[in-house]
Amino acid sequence: MSNHLIWWGFGIYTALSLYVAYLSRSGKELTMSGYFLGNRKMNGFVSALSYSATTYSAFMMVGLSGLTYKGGVGALGFEMIYFAGVSLVAFFGPRFWLAGKKYGYVTPSEMLGDRYDNKLVAVVISLSSCIFLIPYSAVQLAGVGYLVEGMTNGGISFTTGVIIATILAIVFSFIAGIRSVMWTDSLQALLMIIASTTVVILVIQGLGGFGEFFANLEKDHPESLTVPGNGFWSLATFISMTVPWVFFSLSNPQVSQRLFMPSSPKSLRGMLMGFLAFGFIYTLVSVLWGFSALSIFPGLDNPDMATPSLLASKFVPPVLGIIVMVAIIAAAISTIDSILLTLASLFARDVYGNLKQNVDEKRQLAIGKIIMPIIAILAFIFAKMQLNLIGVLSVASSAGLTVAIPAIIGVFFWKKGTAAGVISSVIVGGLLVLILEFTKSKPLNLGSGVWGLLISTILFIGISLITKAPTRKAEDFMGYIKKEIKTQFTK
């Protein structure tokens, strides 16, 4: 595909997104809640599109397609497990929203620190999130790099793509904080779902229609339509990858923080329903992309090149290929934006704000803005390593975040949970995940996410039972949530 078309695509996308981001400004945001949460006034439609663009990033169109290309239909089961896990948002979302509205929380870790009555809880969970989310940001940057390099046959290098994505992510985040990110997300999500669905229909029609497409797939690649198929989706692998993915919507703070943002219970419900509809379509499209690439380009060395190869093929008109490329890049940048803002808020609010006494919101906001480009540069360095299989790396990052799940559940449902239980479970569980990932060890063939969640659960319960819980704080917090759930969400 022509490099000139790629550059035109970048240029038009950048200009349009900057314009939308500029329009989203509503005066200078001077508070943490205003800059990072949009003053908790987001409506359901914008929230749904933004939530979708943030969640379904380069992982889907590059990573999930690559997993389908490599391992077959097991990738659909893997992603549908995540999709089922979104039901956790229906259960926990109202509780997050009520807690944020009542107590003014800006970050999920701030909520945990307050509920367990210990500032060190917020510090530890925030630092853990930084450790595991920076590699996930790098995954998004790498997705952009692979995409432009593959579509231009190396005419635009991997590094150039990553640099552009990094700069755009920083710029969009700075313009108006989460408000500009959410409005640009909405534009990106609409572009993404329309263009990607159009492409998959055109490609399958070019391959003879759905009937002939699957008939040829069954004849030429029968293993791709079964589980474990070629052996990639063994039971142990499936469990190892799906366990962190089930809890993604709660364990990833850039996602759970958005549960504080809707303006009302109605907006929260609208966000969830819109996301479910978007996600179901996008999942099917991404898997079909992987199968299409397998049919057309069966010998790719790197499965993550399945999508770029498909978009550069004769089956996709160049202009449409550019539109889809821009949509995928936009989704990746959307996720990076959200992570930059979330990590900046975590560091400023929960690390700097707790370790340094009497820090006002203006100072916290300034620190947050300073830390954003630093996080982006670290993600860029990690992306330059060009580690293969984006999907696997995404799950590995989520594995480290999963160790906070017992503590998150305990916030709302276990009065005996203690700060000591949270801190020990997150630190030990996180270290275990890091050790298993760096040594590439899989005891009993199970991945780090399974062991991290198991150990963190045991430690959280065990240590909590032998230490003193903040009973009064727990009763007040849980009593308020229980009462308001009945009055506001069960009508």
N, C-alpha and C positions, 0 to 999 in steps of 0.2 A: 504494500500500500504506500502511496506517495507520502513522503515526509511533509510536504507542503500542506496536505489535507490534515495531517495530524496537528501541525502547528496552528492551522486555522481553527481546528476544533478546540484546542487549548485556549486560544485567544478569545473566541466567542464565549466559551464557558466562563472564563475568568471575568470578562467584562460584564456578562449578565449576572453572575453571582455577586460581584462587587456592588452592582447596582441594587440588587435585592437586599444585600446586607446593609447598604447605606439607608435604604428605605425603612429598614427595621429599627433604626435608631429612634429612641423616644426621649431625647435629652441625655445628658451625661449621667451614667450610672455611678453612684457614689457608695453604694452598699454592697455587701457580699450577696445578699439575697437578690438584689436587682441585677447584678452582673452575672451571677452564676445560676440563678433560678428564674430569671425573667419576672421577678416580684411575685412569683406563684400565680400568674395570671394567664397561663397558656390555655387556649381552647382545645377541644378534643380533636378537631381535624388536623390542625398544625402539629399537635402533640403526637398523633398517630403516625403521620408522615415522617416526622423527625425521629421518632422512636424506631421506625422501620429502617430509615436510611442509616441510622447509627448502628443498629444491630446487624442488618444484612449488608455487610460491607464487602471488601475485596474477598473475604472468606467465601462468600456465596458464589459469585460469578467466576472467580478464579479458583478458590480453594475447594468448594463443594464439587464444582465441575471436574476439577483435577482428581478428587477422591473417587468420583464416579468413573472417570476414565481409567484410573488405576485398579479399582476394586469392584466396580460394577454396582448392582442394585442395592447392595448393603449400605451404600452412601445415603440412599433415600430413607432407609430405616433409621440410620444414625441421625439424620436431620429431623425426622418426624418425632424421634424421642425428645429432641430439643423443643420441637413445636409443642409437644404434650407438656413439657416442663413449663411452658409459658402460663399454664393454668395456675402456677404458683403466684403469678402476678395478680390474677383474679382474687386470690386468697390474701396475699400479703400486701398488695397494692393499696387497698383502703387503709390498712393499718399504718403503712409508711406515710400516706397522705395526711391522716389524722394526727399522727405524731409530729410531723413537720409543721402543720398548721398551728397546733397547740403550743409547741415548745420552740418554734422558730429554727429548727435544724436546717443547716445549709448542706451538710454532707451526711451520708449514712454512718460514717465512723463517729461523727459528733453525736449522733443518736445513741450509738452503742456506749460511748464514753459516759454520757449523761445517765443512761438507764442503769449501767453497772456502777455508777457513782465513782468513777475513777478516770482522770484525764489521761493516764498512761495507756488505757485501753484504746482511746482514740489515736494516740501517737503510734502505737504498735500496729494497729490495723491500717493506718494511713501509710506507714512506711512499707508494710507488706504489699499494699496495693501498688505503690510506686515500683517495687521490685518486679512484680509480675505483669504490670500493665505496659511498661515501657517496651518489652519484647513484643507485646500484642500490637502496640503502635507501629513497631518496625515491620510487622507482618503486613499491615495496610500499605506502608510505603513500598515494601517489596512487591506487593501486588501491582501497584502502579508501574514500577520499574519493569517487571516481567511483561506487562501488557504492552507498553509502548515499544519495548525492544522486540517483542515477538511480532507485532503488527507491522513493523518497519524493517524486519529482517536485520536488525542491528543498526539501521540508519540513525535511530535515536537511541542512545545507550541507556542501559539500566540505571546508571548513576544519574544521568540527566533527568530521567523520569522521577527518580526519588527526590532529587533536589527541588524540582518544581512542586511536587506534592508537599514537601516540607514547608516551603515558603508560603504556599497558598493556605495551608492549615494554620500557620501562625497569623497570617493577615486576617483571615476570616474570624478567628477567635478574638483578635484584638478589637475589631471594629465596634462591636456592641455586645460582646460576651455571648451568653447562651441565646439571647434574642436573635442575633444575626445568624448564629449557627442553625437555630431551629427553622428560620425562614428560608435560608439557603437549602437546608435539608429537605424542606417541603418541595421546592423546585426540583431537587435532585431525585427524590423518591418518585415523583410523577414521571419524570423523564426515564428513570431506570425501569419501572415496571412496564411502561408502554413500549419502549424501544426493545427491551430484551424479549418480551412476548412476541413482538413482530418478527424478530430475527429467528426465533425457534420455529415459528410457523413457516417462514420462507425456506429455511434449511430443510425441514422435514418434507415440505412439498417438493423441493428440489431433489430429494432422495426417493421420491415416489409416493409420498403420502404416508400416513401413520401405519397402515397395514403393511405395506412393503418395507417400510423402515424397520419395524420390529421383526418382520420375517427374515430380513437380511441380517439383522443383529443376532437373531437366534441361530442362523446358519453359520455366520462367520465368527461370532464371539459368544457362543452359548454360555460360557462360564460367567459372562457379565450379567446374566439374568438370573443367577442363582446365588445362594449364600451357603457356604463361604466363597463360592466361585473359584477364583484362581488362588485362594488361600489367604488373601489379604484380610478379609473380614472373618477371622477366627472369632470364637466366642470370647476369648480373653481380650482380644483387640477391641471388639465391639463394646464390651463392658468398660474397658479402660477409657475409651473415647467418649462414651455416652454419659458416664457418671458426672464428670465436670460440666458437661453440656446441659444436663437436666437442671442444674442449679445456676446456670449462666445469668438469668434475669435477676437473681438476688445477689450472687457473689460478685458480679462485676459492678463496681460503684458508678461507672459512667452510665450504666443502665438504670440501676436502682435509684440513683439520685434524681432521675427524671420523674420518679413517683411523687416527688415533692412539688412538682411544677404545675400540674393542672389547676385550673381556677375553681373547680367544683367537683362533686361526686359524678355529675353528669359528664363533665369533660374527661374525667378519669376513665369512666366506662367507654366513652367514645374512643379514647386513645387505645384501649385494649382491643376493642372490637375491630377497629380499623387496622391495627397491627396484625391481628390474626388473619384477616382477609388477605392483606398484602403478603404476609409470610407464606401462606399456603400456595398462592400462585407462584411466588418467587422461588420457592423450593422446587416445585415441579419443573419450572423453566430451567433452573440451574442443572438439575439432573439430566434433563433432555439435552442440554448443551453438551454435557460430558459424554453421553451416548452418541451424539452426532459427531463429535470430534473423534471418538473411537472408530466410528464407521468410516470416516474420511481420511483420518491420519492415524493409522493403527500403530505406528512405530516410534512415537515420540519418546525421547529419553527422559524428559522432565514432564510429568503429568500436569504441572502448573502452566504449561504452555498450550494446553488444550484450548482454552478460550481465545488467546491471541491468534492461534492458528486458524480457528474457526472464523473469527471476524475478518481475517485477511484472505479468506478463501473466495472462490468464484461464486459461492452460494449466497454471499451477502453483498448487496450493493455497497460501494465504497462510502457513500454519504451516510447510509444507515450504520455501517460499521463504525464510522467516526462517532456518530451519535451514541451508540452503545458504549464505545470506548470511553467517551466523556462521562456517560452515566456511571460506569464502574469506577472511574477515577473519582468522580464526585462522591460516590458512596464511601470510598476509602478515605477521602479527605474529611468527610462528615464524621466518620468514626474517630479519626485522629483529632479533629477539632474537639469532640466531646471528651476524649481522654485527656487532652491538654487542659481543658477547662476543669475537669473533675480533679485531676492530680494537682493542679494549681490551687484549687479550693481546699483540697485535703492538706496540702503542705502549709498553706497560709493559715488556715483555720485551726487545724488539729495538731500540727507539728509546731510551727512557729508560734501560733497563738497560745498553745498550752505550755510550751517550754519557756517562753518569755512572758513575763507577767504584764497585765494591764495594757494589752495591745488593742487599740481601737479598730473599728471596721475599716476606716480609711487606710490605716497602715497595713492591715491584712490584705486589702484589695491591691495595694501597691506591690506587696510581696508576691501575690498571686500572679500579677502581670509580669513581674521580673522572672519568675520561675518557668513560665510557659515556653519561651524559646530555648531555655536550657534543657527542658524535657524533650523538646522536638529535636535538638541536636543529638542527644543521647539515642533517641530512636533512630535517627539517621545513621549513626555509627553502627548500630546493631543491624539495620537493614542492609548495610554494605557487605555484611558477611554472606548474603545470598544463600541462606540455608534453604534446602528444598522442602517441598510439600507444605504449603501454607496452611492447609487444613489441620495437619498434625501439630504444627507449631501453635496454632490458635488454641487447640485443646490443651497443649502443654502449659500455656500461659494461664488458661482457666483453671487448670489443676491446682496451681498455687493459690488462687483466690478462693477455691472451694473450702479451704480449711477454716474460713470464717463462718461457714454455714451453721454449725451448731450454736455459735454465739448469736447469730442473727435470729434463729428460731427461738432461742432462749429469751431474747428481748421481750417477745410477746407472750410466751407460753410457759416459762419456767421461773418461778419466783426464787428458786434456790441457786440460780446461776450467779457466779461471782466474778469479779475482775481478775482474780488470780487464775480462775479457770479459763477465762477468755485469753489472757496474755500467754499462759503456758501452752494452750492448744494452738494458737496462731503461730507462735514462735517455733515450737517443736514441729508442728505439722508442716509449716513452710520450709523449715530447714530440711526435713525429710524429703519433700518434693524436690528441692534443689539438688540434694545429694543423688537421688534416683535419676533425675534428668541429666546431671553432669556425668554420672558414671554409666548412664544408659542401662541401668539395672531394672529388672522387672520380676520381683519375687512372685513365684507362682504364675508367671506370665501376665501379671496384672500391672497396669500403669501407675504412675505416681499419684494421679488424682484419687484413685481408689484407696491407696494406702494413706495418703494425706488426710482424706476425709475420715477414715476409720480411726486413725490415731488421734486426730483432733477431737473427735466425738468422745472417745474414751477419756482423754485428758480433761476436756471441758466438764464432763459429768463427774469424773473421779475427784479432781481438784476442787470443784465447786462443793462437793459433799463434805469436804473436810475443812473448808474455809467459811468465813462468815459472809452471808449474802446481805445486800442492802434491802432488807425486807420492806421497809416503809416506802422507799423509792419504787420498788417493784409493784407494790400494791396500788399506789397512787397511779402509776403509769398504766398498768394493765387494767385497772378499774376504769380509768377514763376511756381507754381504747374499746373495751368491751361494751361500755354504755353507748358510745357514739356509733359503733358499728350497728347496733340495734336501731338507733334512731335515724341515722343518715343513709345506711346502705342495705337495709332490709325492708324497705317500703315496697 
